[in-house]
Amino acid sequence: MKILVTGGAGFIGSHLVDALISKGHTLVVIDNLSTGFKKNINPKAIFYKLDICDPAIQKVFIKERPESVFHFAAQVNLRRSIDNPIKDAKTNILGSINILENCVDAGVKKVIFASTGGAMYGEANIIPTSESHMANPLSPYAINKLAIESYLNYYYNIFGLQYVSLRFSNVYGPRQNPKGEAGVVGIFCEKIFKHQNPTVYGNGRQTRDFIYVDDAINASISAMEMEGLGVYNISTSKETSINMIFDLIKRESGVNCKKIHIKEGGGAQKKSCLDYSQAKKVFGWQPEYSLKKGIINTIRWYRSKLNYEKNGSIL
């Protein structure tokens, strides 16, 4: 099958491309490399350096004629979405509509969309939080994700374009860019291996639902292969505090360091944990990686990366 992935040079998207190629699919990648890296792109993939808002994307769809599309490209910087919500909406909403319009015109059968789970429900009153919980997005970034889910439903009802929206919890793992809008795992790993003390906002008791990238990829492929459509949480249904993440990374890395607590800004989410039972029920997916195993794999990657940057060889 020929499959197109937007954001295929990014953290999650590049892992997805690798996995799909390993399954024998032909891959087309669209990425503007604003946060992704060309070195992440599998050499077997067909690559177009384009922004998702660019009208030239039409030529790619006409030429390549993908059967399925994974729409994983986005402006993902939460702070930037707050500082400039107009620009954020132009990229994430108008860019997504551009992709969906071309999907319809090119006869694409199915779209799998990378939504957000952690930011979708706000301070939920039920933990773990299911898809039936009222959405309460607390940032322009999350508002845009919810809007795109509505557009997906519109394009299905009007044009028959099938879709699955995956509300990911906090994805972590190799290739996460600690200098971009990375999660706390990536930031902590780089700080620790550079012998710097990581910063923790507030008391560090905030909880998140951390899912290893390979589990997120397996869920994405299962969503493509299943019959039907819908919105699904992709998570572990386990709460872990920021303090616990720091302690685990410190212990497994063997690096002696300490965390520095600073004042927490207003509006920070205290708890986030998603219920993935619907994904398990409908398309048989469940996470396979324990937090410890995923952290160990991530530590190994960051250690190799930083050793290579320092010495020119992987130690």
N, C-alpha and C positions, 0 to 999 in steps of 0.2 A: 504494500500500500504506500502511496505517496502522501506524506504528512508534512504540514507546514507548522513551524513553531516560531511564534513571535517571542522576542526576548531569549533566544536560544544561545546567546553568549553570556548570559547571566548565571547566577548561582544555581537556581533550581532548573532553569531552562536548559543549561548545558548538560546537566546530569540526565535530564529527560531525553535529550537528543542522543546521547551515548546509549541509553537503554533501548531506545526504539531502533537504532541502527543495529544493535546486537541481536535484535529480534528479526532482522532482515528487511526492515522498512527502508524506503527512500526518504531522506529528510531534506527539507528546505528550511533555512533559517533566515529570519528577518530580525535585524538588531541594529540600532544606531550607535552602539558601543559607548553610550553616555555613562553607563555604569558597568556594563559587561566588558569582557576582554576577548579579543580575537583568538588568543591562545587557548581559550576554553572551548572553542568550536571544534567539533570532531572533523578531521580532514575529509571524511567521506560525505559530509553534508554539503549541500549547495547553499552558498551564503550570499545574501544581499544586504549591503549596508544601507539601511533605510529607516527613517522614522515612521512610526505607525500612522502619523498624520499626513504623510506624504502621498499625494495623489498618484505618484509613480508606482505605488504598491499594486495598482490595478494591472499593470503590465506583468508583474510577477505572478499574480493569480491566473491571468490569461495564458501565460507561457507554461506554468508548472501544473496547473489544474489539480491541486491537492484534494484528496477525498475527505481528510479530517484536518482540523486546525486546533492547535493548542495555543490559546491566547494568554501568554505569560508576560508580555511586555507591559511595563507601567512606569510611571513616576512613583517611586516607592518611598521617598523621603517624607516621613510624617511631618517633620518640622517645616519643610518647604511647602507642604500642602497648606499648612496653617498660615505661613507668611505670605503666600501668593496663591490663594484658592482659585483665582481666575485662570492662571497658567496651569495649575494642577488639573482643573476641569477640562481645559482645552486638550491637554495631553491624554488624560485617562478616559474621559467620556467621548470626546470627538474622535480621538484616535481609535477607540474601540468601535464606534459606529462605522468608521472607515473600514475597519477589518470586517465587520458584519455585513456591510453592503457588498463588499467584494466576495465574501463567502456565498451570498445569495446569487450574485451574478455568475460566479464560476461553478455553481452547482455543488458546493461543499455539502457533505452529508451531516457532519457533526462538528460542534465546537466545544472544547473543554476549556473552561475559564478559571484562571487562578484568582480566586476571591480572597477575602480575609475572614478569619473566624475570631481571632483575638480582639480585633477592633470593632467587630460588627455588633456585638451585643452590649457593649458598654459594661457598666457594673451590674451584671446579671444577678437576679435574686435566686437563681437555681444553679448549683454547681454539682456536676458538670452540666453545661448548658447545651440543650438540644436545638435543632433547627426550628422547632416550633416556638421557641422563645421570641418575644418581640425584639425586632432589631432596634438598637439604640446607638447608632454610630456617633462617636464623639469627636471626629475630626473630618475635614474635607476629604482626606484620603479614603476613609471608611464610607463616607456618604457617597462618594463616586463609585466605589465597589458595589454598593447596594443599588445605585442607579443603573449600573451596567447589567446587573442581574435582571432588572426590570426590562431592559432593552432585549436581553436574551429571550425572555418570555414573549415579548412582542414579536420578535423575528420568528419565533417558533409558531405562534398563533397565526401570523399573517403569511409567512413564507414557508412554513414547515421545516425550518432549520433546527435540527435537534441540538440540544445542548446539555452539558452538565457543568454546574458551578461548584467548585471545590473550595470550601471555606477552611483554609489551612490555619492551624494553630502556629506556634512559633517554630519555624523550620530552622535547623542548624546542620552544620556538617562541612566537609571539605569544599573549598572554593568560595566560601562566604567572604565577601570583601569587608574587612574590618574598618576600612577607611570610608566606606559608603554607609548606607543605612543598614548596617549589620545588626544582627541580634547580639545579645549580651554574651553568648558563647564565643562567637568570633572575636569580639572586642577583648574579652578576658584572656583568651588564648594568646593573642598577639602581644598584649601588655605583659603577660607573665613571661613569655619567652624572650621579650626584650628587657626583662628585669625591671619593669616598671610596675608600680602598684595600681591595680585597677580601681576605678571610681565606682561607687555604688550610691545611687540616689536614695535618700531617706534611710530607713532602718534596714532595708534589704529583705523585708518580710513579704514584699509583693510576690504574688505567685503567677506563674505562667505554665502553659502546657507545651512542653518541648518535644518536637517530633524530628527524628533523624531524616535527612534528605532522601535516603534510599526508600524509606517507608512512604514518603510523600510521592516519590516517583512511581512506586508500585500502585499506589492508589490512583494516580493519574492515568496510567495505562489500563487499569481495570475499568475505570470510568469510560474510557474510549471503547473498550471491547464489549461493554455490557449493552443490552437492549434497554431503551428507555431514556429518560431524562430526569432532571431535578437538581436540587441543591443539597449538598452533603458536607457535614463537618469531617475534616481529616485531622486526626489528633491521636493522643494516647489516653485521654480521659484521666490523666494524673496531674495533680498540682505539684509544682516544685518551686520553692522560693529562690530568689536571686542569691541569697546567702548560701543556700545549699548547692547551687550551681558553682559558685566560687570555691566552696570547700571541696567539691568533687574534682574540679579542674586542678586545683592546687595539689590535692593528694595524688591524683593519677599522673600528673606531670612531674612530680618530685621536685618542683621549684619552690624555694622558700620565699614567700612574699606575703604581703598583707593588703587588705582592701581599705580604701579610704572612703568614709561616708561623708557625703555633702548634702546640703539642703535640697529637698525634693521640690520640683516646680509644681505649680497648681495644675489640677486636672489629670494627674497621673492615675492610671487604672490600678486598683489594688489587687484584684483577683481576675484570673482568666483561665478557664478550663472547659474544654468542649467534650460533648458526648458524641462518640463516633458510631454508636450502635446502628444507626440507619445505614451507613455505608457497609457495615458488616452484614446486615440483613438483606440489603438489596443487591450488592455485587460482591459479597463475600470477602471484603477486604478487612484486615486488621493489622495493626503495627507489629513488627517482628523484633525490632531493636529495643533493648533496654536502654535506659538513659546512660548507664555506666558504659555499655558497649559502644554506643554512639559517641560518647565523649572521648573514649579511648581512641577510636578511629579518627576523630577530629583533631585531637592532640597530636597524633602521629603525623597527620598531614601538615599541620601548622609548624611542627618542629622541622620537618623536612623542607618545607617552603622557606623558612627563615634561615636554615643552615645553607640552603642553596644560594639565597640572596647574599649571605655573608661570605661564603667560601667558594661559591661557584660549583659546589658539588653537594649531593645529598648525603648526609651522614647518618 
